[in-house]
Amino acid sequence: MDIEESNNADLDKTTVTKAPALVTVKSMPDAFVILFFIVMLAAISTHFIPAGFYQVELDPITNTMKLIADSFQFAEQQSGVPLFGEHGDIGFLNFAFEGMVSGDKWGSAIGVMMFIILTGGAFGIIMKTRAIDNGIMALIVKTQKLEQAFIPILFVLFSFAGAIFGMGEEAIAFCIVLFPLMRAIGYDGITTVLVTYVATQIGFATSWMNPFSVAIAQGIAGLPLMSALEFRVALWCVFTTIGIVFTMRYASKIKKQPNLSPCFSPNQQISSAKINPVKFKLLDGVLLSAFVSGIIWIIWGVVARGYYIPELASQFFTLGCVIGLIAIIGKRLTVNEVADAFKSGAKELLPAAMIVGMAKGIVIILGGDNAGDPSVLNTVLHYTGQLLVELPQTISAVCMFLFQSVFNFFIASGSGQAALTMPIMAPLSDIIGLQRQVAVLAFQLGDGLTNIIIPTSAALIGCLGVTNIDWFVWAKFIWRFMSILAGVAMGFMVLAVTLNIT
């Protein structure tokens, strides 16, 4: 996820820094560094790869222009992209500005960037009220003695949070709170991470409305927001159930034989700590009711009224304003605190928004994403399509999923990965005869599920740090579960092709 809750400032940074795995993350190049070199390679490629174009036609189903697969032809020889462009021309060093100001309010890049920033600000207000935190903590207190229901309820709750608003980094704070309780019950740190962070990423990967991943990917692919909703809800149910079963089996085994825990230490003393009761006040109930009502309104707008990025951004902004107003009236926040929360939430999403803009700059450097205009991108698509078109469509879909899974190691931001890969994967699906919805599905599954294991995920490393788990210990433990998830994901990719989801 791209949002970090501003209240996570309470996190014990010393504890996180002690995690051995954090060294691995710090040694990895920043996403902006990786992006810069990708742009450099793209600019160099324009001097060696000829531009090409396709004939295009209107798709009557999605009402978007799509390329005709067998119509590719090379354009007249063109010179490569210069180092610096003047008077409106595009050069290598112009990519950042040109990418960020490209497009319109209906999509990439400027529309998506502003959508991310406004929505991030709205969620900054929502999280600042701590109504969601208080609601979750109150539920934990009430269910902690119901051990058979404790883990399933928490897993579903965190998975749902990942699906609705992309919870990710917030799981770190809950790991801090839940870890002593899990130890007191007889579980371990791995159980804590499974029931919090892993649950959020399963929800993130199978979401039907996450504004920071699937909504952006569908927008770039020219698909209606929340399309194939029924398929994704079924996807969420299956993956969440698998996660619950795996977590409960592991937790039961560890409770019976604590020494079987990969992070077991004989010197560790089981704490009898309990979570301090959280006062879930009437105001929290009102705030959560407003939040749920807002989400229902957003879903209604997309499904019943055909709302798109401009309306969706305005809906989230309105939701943030309403919740901020309730918090002010209830004296939970002051007017200035609401404003600061909005700015903080927007600031946290600014890097993600900039990546979206710069990613669009790559597409511009390559000649643009219009299949009917000459571009190097069209040539790359043509030859990639030639490789995949010989394969069965189901195999091609699985290859898309595997590509997105590997790519997520380098660009862990969901919105950033969507902006980088969807301009290529969406038209590629046209070439090989797949629905663009399949390309979006490959993106969200490949992006979300691999967050559970990749050391470049700051949220994962934070959760491991506060529960004293070395990343290598975690990787050795979780790879079997990841294999199960990957197998099921590939099965759903095949099913999506078979059902021809749109």
C-alpha positions, 0 to 999 in steps of 0.5 A, a space after each residue: 500500500 502507498 498510505 502510511 498512517 501519520 499516527 504511526 509516529 508512535 512506533 518504536 523506531 529503535 526496535 524496528 531499526 534493530 531488525 536485521 532485515 532492515 539493512 537489506 532494505 536500506 541497501 536496495 536502490 530507491 524506487 526513484 533511482 530505479 525509475 531514473 535508469 529505466 527512463 535512461 534505457 528507454 531514451 537510449 532504446 529510441 536510437 536503436 529500435 524503430 518506431 511502429 504503429 497499429 491500426 485501431 478500432 473502437 471496442 463496442 464493449 468498453 467504448 475504448 480504442 483498441 489496436 488490431 493485432 495483425 496490423 502492425 507496421 513500421 513508421 518512417 525512420 525517426 531520430 532518437 530522443 535528444 538529451 534535452 528538448 526545447 520549445 515543447 519537444 521531448 528530451 530525456 531530461 524532460 521526462 519528469 515534467 512532461 510526464 506529470 503534466 500529461 493527460 487530463 482529469 480523466 486519467 493518467 497522469 495528472 488525473 491519477 496523480 491528483 486522485 492519489 493526493 486527494 484520496 491520501 489526504 482524505 484518509 489522513 483525516 480518517 486515520 487521524 480520528 483513530 475511529 478505525 483503530 479504536 474499533 479494531 482494538 475494541 473488537 480485539 479486546 472483546 474477542 481475545 478470550 474466544 480463541 477459536 474465533 479470535 484469529 478468524 475474526 481478526 484475519 477477516 477484519 484486516 483482509 477487509 481493510 486491505 481490500 477497502 482502503 489498502 491498509 498496509 503500513 498501519 499493520 505495524 502499529 497493530 503488531 506492536 499492540 498484538 504481539 504481547 497478547 499473542 505471546 500471552 495466549 501462547 502464539 508467536 511473532 509469526 502468528 502476529 504478522 500473519 493475522 495482521 500484515 499478511 491478511 492486509 496484503 491478501 485483501 490488497 491483492 484481491 480487492 474489488 475497489 482499492 483506490 490505490 491499486 485496482 482502481 488506478 490500473 483499471 483507469 489506465 487500462 480504460 476499464 470501468 472502475 469496479 468492473 468484474 466486481 463479482 469475480 474479485 469478491 469471490 477471489 477475496 473470499 477464497 484467498 482470505 479463507 486460505 489465509 485463515 486456514 493456514 494461520 489457524 493450523 500454524 497457530 494451533 501447532 505453535 500453541 501445543 509445541 512452542 519450540 516448533 516456532 521458527 523464531 522460538 528462543 528458550 530465553 524468551 519469557 511468555 508475557 502475561 500482558 493484556 491489552 488495555 481496554 479501549 474506550 469505544 465511544 459514541 463518537 467512534 461509532 458515529 465516525 465509523 458509520 459515516 465511513 461505512 456510509 461513504 464507502 457505500 456511496 462510492 460503490 453506488 456511484 461507480 456501479 449505478 452512476 458510472 462515476 470515474 476518477 474525477 467523481 471518485 476523487 471528489 467522493 473521497 474528498 467529501 468523505 474526508 471532509 464529513 468525517 473531519 467535521 464530525 470529529 470537530 463537532 465531537 471535539 476529537 480534533 480541532 480545525 487545524 488538526 483536520 487540516 494538518 491530517 489532510 496535509 500529512 496524508 497527502 504528503 505520504 502519497 506524494 512520492 507515489 503520485 510522483 512515480 505515476 507522473 514519471 512513469 508516464 514520462 517513460 511512455 512519452 519518451 518511447 513515443 506515447 501509448 497511442 497504438 495508432 501513432 508511431 512509437 518504440 512502445 508499439 514496436 516492443 509490444 509487437 515483438 513481445 506479442 509475437 512471443 506470447 501469441 504462439 502460446 495458449 492464452 492461459 499460459 500467456 495470462 500466467 506469464 503476465 502474473 509472473 512478470 508482475 510478481 517479479 517486477 514488484 520486487 523493484 517497484 513495491 508501490 501499487 500505484 507506481 507499478 500500475 502506472 509503469 506496467 499497465 500502459 504495456 500490459 493492457 495493449 499487450 492483452 489486445 495483441 494476444 487476444 485477452 481481455 484487458 481485465 485479465 491484465 489488471 488481474 495479473 497486476 493486482 495479484 502479482 503486486 499484492 501477494 509478493 508484498 508478503 515476502 519481498 524485503 523491499 516492502 517497508 511495511 513487511 520489514 516494519 512488522 518483522 522488526 517489531 515482532 523480532 523476526 529476522 527476514 531470512 527466518 520469515 522467508 524460510 517459513 513463508 515460502 511454502 504459503 507463498 507457493 500455495 497462494 501463487 498456485 491458486 493465483 495462477 488457477 484464477 488467472 486461467 479461470 479468468 481467461 476461461 470465463 472471459 471476464 470483462 
